[in-house]
């Protein structure tokens, strides 16, 4: 167990780092920040990510997912996606989701 001060965070050989900070903790890097662990848990009332988020594997949302930009899946754009129902009382083309 090795506890380090925030000033020594530039040490690239961190085996374990723990610190309680009242306010904001910022990790800035001119390169990539890679986290390798069996499980990474982020617990916060709100979490904001900016930039491109790439998920390799499955993603599970245990609540609501709010998207404020374009949503695509393969070649389908959700905002303009419709279904054509060929028979029955609902026959016709559905409207895009709101």
N, C-alpha and C positions, 0 to 999 in steps of 0.2 A: 504494500500500500504506500503510495507516494502522493502527498498532497502538495500542490504547487500554488503559488500566488498567480493572480491574473497576469502579472508582468512576465512570468516565465512561460506563458502559453506558447511562445515561439519555439520552445523546445520540441523538436520533431520526434523525440523518442518517448512520448507520453505513454506510460503504462496504465495509469489511472489518474483521472483529474476530477476533482469535486470542489465545488465552491458555491456558496450561497450569496447571491448578489441581490440587493434591493434596487431594482431598476432594470436596466437593459444590459444584456451581455451580448457583445458583438464579436463574431468570428469573421475576420476578413482574410481573404487569401488571393494571391495573384494567380494561383493555380487551382486545381481541383481539390475538393474536400471529400474524401472517401470515408465512409463509415462501414466497417465490416463487423457484423454481430449477428447472432441467431435471431434476435428481436430488437427492434428500436422502437421505443414508445415515446411519443411526444404528447404530453398532457398539458393542455392550455385551454382556457375558455374560448379562445379564438386563435387561429393560426393562418397566417397569410404567406403565400409563396408567390414570387414574381419570376417571370422568365419561363422557360420551357420545362415542363415536368415530364420526364420519361419514366414509365412504369414497365418493367420487364416482368411478366408474370401476371397473376390475378390481382385485382384490387377489390377490396370489400369496403362498402360504405355502411356504417352502422347507424345511419340517421339520414339527414337530408344532404344532398349535394347540390349546391347552387353554382350555376355556370353563367357568367355574364358575357361570354364570347361565343364564337362559332363552335358547334358540336358536330363532329363527323365520326363516322364509323365506316372504314373502308372507303367506298365511293359515295356513301349516303350522307347527306347533310340533314341533320335532324330538323332544323328550322324550316326547311321546305319540303320535308318528306310527307308523302301522302300514300294511301292505300286505295286500290281499286277493288271494289266488291262487285262481283259479276252477277249475283242473283239474290233474290229474296227482297224483303221489304227495305233493306238497307243498301240496295244496289246503287252503285255510283262511286264517286271518288270522295274520299275523306278530305277534310281540311287539315292543313299543317297544324302542329301543336302550337299552343300559345305560349 
